[in-house]
Amino acid sequence: SAVYGVYVIACLFGGFLAGKAIRTQRFFWGLLTGLAYFAVLFSVSWVLGQKDGVTPDLSQALTVMGCCAVGGMAGGIFS
């Protein structure tokens, strides 16, 4: 889906910027950036879903977390 592509691109860009800024352990900081992005997405989705009585789908959340982590790591590596 295009949404997963947006997640990967956003985390790729964030990991790239983190790697450029920190310059050491770029792989780790890219991963951390991707996971931080996922944490914000998941938190906002969970809070907004609570109003509607919707619970997050764990398998979909793990897929999104993987996309964010891989995108962030790749951005850190390419920085």
Contact map, one row per residue, 1 for C-alpha under 8 A:
1111100000000000000000000000000000000000000000000000000000000000000000000000000
1111110000000000000000000000000000000000000000000000000000000000000000000000000
1111111000000000000000000000000000000000000000000000000000000000000000000000000
1111111100000000000000000000000000000000000000000000000000000001001000000000000
1111111110000000000000000000000000000000000000000000000000000000000000000000000
0111111111000000000000000000000000000000000000000000000000000000000000000000000
0011111111100000000000000000000000000000000000000000000000000001001100100000000
0001111111110000000000000000000000000000000000000000000000000000001101110000000
0000111111111000000000000000000000000000000000000000000000000000000000100000000
0000011111111100000000000000000000000000000000000000000000000000000000100000000
0000001111111110000000000000010011001000000000000000000000000000000110110010000
0000000111111111000000000000010001000000000000000000000000000000000000111111000
0000000011111111100000000000000000000000000000000000000000000000000000010010000
0000000001111111110000000000010011000000000000000000000000000000000000010010000
0000000000111111111000000100111011000000000000000000000000000000000000111111001
0000000000011111111100000000010000000000000000000000000000000000000000010111111
0000000000001111111110000000000000000000000000000000000000000000000000000011001
0000000000000111111111000100110010000000000000000000000000000000000000000001000
0000000000000011111111111110110000000000000000000000000000000000000000000011101
0000000000000001111111100100000000000000000000000000000000000000000000000001001
0000000000000000111111100000000000000000000000000000000000000000000000000000000
0000000000000000011111111100100000000000000000000000000000000000000000000000000
0000000000000000001111111100000000000000000000000000000000000000000000000000000
0000000000000000001001111100000000000000000000000000000000000000000000000000000
0000000000000000001001111111100000000000000000000000000000000000000000000000000
0000000000000010011101111111110000000000000000000000000000000000000000001001101
0000000000000000001000001111111000000000000000000000000000000000000000001101100
0000000000000000000000001111111100000000000000000000000000000000000000001001000
0000000000000010011001001111111110000000000000000000000000000000000000001001000
0000000000110111011000000111111111000000000000000000000000000000000010111111100
0000000000000010000000000011111111100000000000000000000000000000000011111001000
0000000000000000000000000001111111110000000000000000000000000000000010010000000
0000000000100110010000000000111111111000000000000000000000000000000010010000000
0000000000110110000000000000011111111100000000000000000000000000100111111000000
0000000000000000000000000000001111111110000000000000000000000000100110010000000
0000000000000000000000000000000111111111000000000000000000000000000000000000000
0000000000100000000000000000000011111111100000000000000000000000000100000000000
0000000000000000000000000000000001111111110000000000000000000001100100000000000
0000000000000000000000000000000000111111111000000000000000000000000000000000000
0000000000000000000000000000000000011111111100000000000000000000000000000000000
0000000000000000000000000000000000001111111110000000000000000000000000000000000
0000000000000000000000000000000000000111111111000000000000001000000000000000000
0000000000000000000000000000000000000011111111100000000000000000000000000000000
0000000000000000000000000000000000000001111111110000000000000000000000000000000
0000000000000000000000000000000000000000111111111000000100000000000000000000000
0000000000000000000000000000000000000000011111111100001100000000000000000000000
0000000000000000000000000000000000000000001111111110000000000000000000000000000
0000000000000000000000000000000000000000000111111111000000000000000000000000000
0000000000000000000000000000000000000000000011111111111100000000000000000000000
0000000000000000000000000000000000000000000001111111111000000000000000000000000
0000000000000000000000000000000000000000000000111111110000000000000000000000000
0000000000000000000000000000000000000000000000011111110000000000000000000000000
0000000000000000000000000000000000000000000000001111111000000000000000000000000
0000000000000000000000000000000000000000000000001111111100000000000000000000000
0000000000000000000000000000000000000000000001001100111110000000000000000000000
0000000000000000000000000000000000000000000011001000011111001000000000000000000
0000000000000000000000000000000000000000000000000000001111111000000000000000000
0000000000000000000000000000000000000000000000000000000111111100000000000000000
0000000000000000000000000000000000000000000000000000000011111110000000000000000
0000000000000000000000000000000000000000000000000000000011111111000000000000000
0000000000000000000000000000000000000000010000000000000111111111100000000000000
0000000000000000000000000000000000000000000000000000000001111111110000000000000
0000000000000000000000000000000000000000000000000000000000111111111000000000000
0001001000000000000000000000000000000100000000000000000000011111111100000000000
0000000000000000000000000000000001100100000000000000000000001111111110000000000
0000000000000000000000000000000000000000000000000000000000000111111111000000000
0001001100000000000000000000000000000000000000000000000000000011111111100000000
0000001100100000000000000000000001101100000000000000000000000001111111110000000
0000000000100000000000000000011111100000000000000000000000000000111111111000000
0000000100000000000000000000001001000000000000000000000000000000011111111100000
0000001111110010000000000000011001000000000000000000000000000000001111111110000
0000000100111111000000000000011111100000000000000000000000000000000111111111000
0000000000010010000000000111111001000000000000000000000000000000000011111111100
0000000000010011000000000010010000000000000000000000000000000000000001111111110
0000000000111111101000000000010000000000000000000000000000000000000000111111111
0000000000010011111100000111111000000000000000000000000000000000000000011111111
0000000000000001001000000110010000000000000000000000000000000000000000001111111
0000000000000001000000000000000000000000000000000000000000000000000000000111111
0000000000000011101100000100000000000000000000000000000000000000000000000011111
